[in-house]
Amino acid sequence: MSSPRQDAWLRRDHAHLWHPFTQADEWESQSDNLVIARGDGVWLEDVDGRRYLDGTASLWCNVLGHRHPRIDAAIQAQLGRIAHSTMLGLTHPGAIEHAERLSEHTGLPRVFYSDSGSTAVEVALKMAFQGKQQVGEVRRTRFAAFTEAYHGDTVGSVSLGGIDLFHAVYRPLLFDAVRLPAPDAADPEDEARCLASIRRLLGEHGDTLAAVVVEPLVQGAAGLRHHSPAFLREVAALTREVGAFLVVDEVATGFGRTGPMFASVGAGVQPDFLCVAKAITGGYLPLAATLTTEAVYDAFRGPYTDYRTFFHGHTYTGNPLAIAAANATLDVYAEERVLEQLPGRIAALQEALARLDEPWVAGVRQVGLMAAVELQRTDGTPYAPHERAGHRASLAARKHGAIVRNLGDRVMVMPPLVMEPPELRAVVAALAAGAAEVCG
Ligand SMILES: *Cc1c(COP(=O)(O)O)cnc(C)c1O
């Protein structure tokens, strides 16, 4: 979708930018790169004024649409007061209000702010470790995480990661995690097998664990592997039995993505730590939070010279502009009854995906308003990695009016939660048209 205006920007981009999770040779050589200039509702617009449905919710975070008047106004109002002041030794009304509201939604009374999903997980790891140390459980120095897990890109969260493509190269830098098997898709036999191994591994290592860390219900970055609420409850029970903390990483699943506000709460699981980021500000500004219990907080109390303080904090922790967006986001959830309208949208996405009975569809998976379409050759064999079928299909979908992104040969559909059935159908149709061009 090259044009003189777009190409001029891209030449400058290629000279100076380094894009995340992007192979430079591919980025600089492909002809369909887009320069996005505006957004409106569930639409993105490039510098030439062409519009695309935001089928990735701007990487899983834009839940309420772009330029939502309520969130725009909240940020503008906050700009009229102050853009930033520190949480280190000071506080502010928005941060207090938002902590109260997150606690109400999760049942976890203590809220520690940071800036990204990765930092929310790092904070949970350090709190869990130090918390156990400070109640005398000094042998608990390790963590357990799942196969194919993704918890972010900082060194601690990468240590928990189980996706070789992203994580293997860093192994010499990382701490060892006990690796628990995660089911691929909520199949009862598969889950029973995994639980038997988990029981054995926790029996063996449980008394050395500070925490078990899990993405509740869905491993998004693994291409939408998923498990049942019953499996999650069993993992929680086994974790409690061995005396380790349970950390749920709700960075992808939080704020309604799977249906309920939080996947773990919806499954009836009460974790010791809950990490949120991505959708917390409606996808507007970087903010994250690590929530925990009063018991954990109490393990950090004492006279200053006992040095039990949590010595961790980021400069922009609890940034007032981001918090204003986060509070407005919760207002919109209540006012627009976002969760109440989800079942109809989830069903519409499911119906649209069910109609994809093409020979190049290896499988479709969906949990709530997240889905993945796995591509294959029309003869039923898988593509080789160098063929980049998923990547090329995602690029081709742009010509048909939607932005989607692949993980390997799975093309993900992760729309804003406010996307209506006609637009959901249009995203699936664009994906199908793109995939047909590449695979058909
Ligand atoms: C995206 C994601 C993260 C990392 O969040 P960032 O804000 O990108 O650092 C962590 N965990 C899960 C489950 C995620 O989906």
The ligand as an SDF file (V2000), in Angstrom:
LIG
                    3D

 15 15  0  0  0  0  0  0  0  0999 V2000
    1.5870   -8.7330   26.9170 C   0  0  0  0  0  0  0  0  0  0  0  0
    1.7650   -9.6250   28.0880 C   0  0  0  0  0  0  0  0  0  0  0  0
    2.7630   -9.3800   29.0550 C   0  0  0  0  0  0  0  0  0  0  0  0
    3.7680   -8.2570   28.9150 C   0  0  0  0  0  0  0  0  0  0  0  0
    3.1740   -7.0100   28.9620 O   0  0  0  0  0  0  0  0  0  0  0  0
    3.9930   -5.7300   28.4040 P   0  0  0  0  0  0  0  0  0  0  0  0
    3.1240   -4.5800   28.7690 O   0  0  0  0  0  0  0  0  0  0  0  0
    4.1090   -5.9410   26.9190 O   0  0  0  0  0  0  0  0  0  0  0  0
    5.2990   -5.7290   29.0850 O   0  0  0  0  0  0  0  0  0  0  0  0
    2.8430  -10.2060   30.1540 C   0  0  0  0  0  0  0  0  0  0  0  0
    1.9880  -11.2430   30.2990 N   0  0  0  0  0  0  0  0  0  0  0  0
    1.0270  -11.5130   29.4030 C   0  0  0  0  0  0  0  0  0  0  0  0
    0.1080  -12.6590   29.6530 C   0  0  0  0  0  0  0  0  0  0  0  0
    0.8920  -10.7340   28.2520 C   0  0  0  0  0  0  0  0  0  0  0  0
   -0.0370  -11.0200   27.3340 O   0  0  0  0  0  0  0  0  0  0  0  0
  1  2  1  0
  2  3  1  0
  2 14  2  0
  3  4  1  0
  3 10  2  0
  4  5  1  0
  5  6  1  0
  6  7  2  0
  6  8  1  0
  6  9  1  0
 10 11  1  0
 11 12  2  0
 12 13  1  0
 12 14  1  0
 14 15  1  0
M  END
$$$$
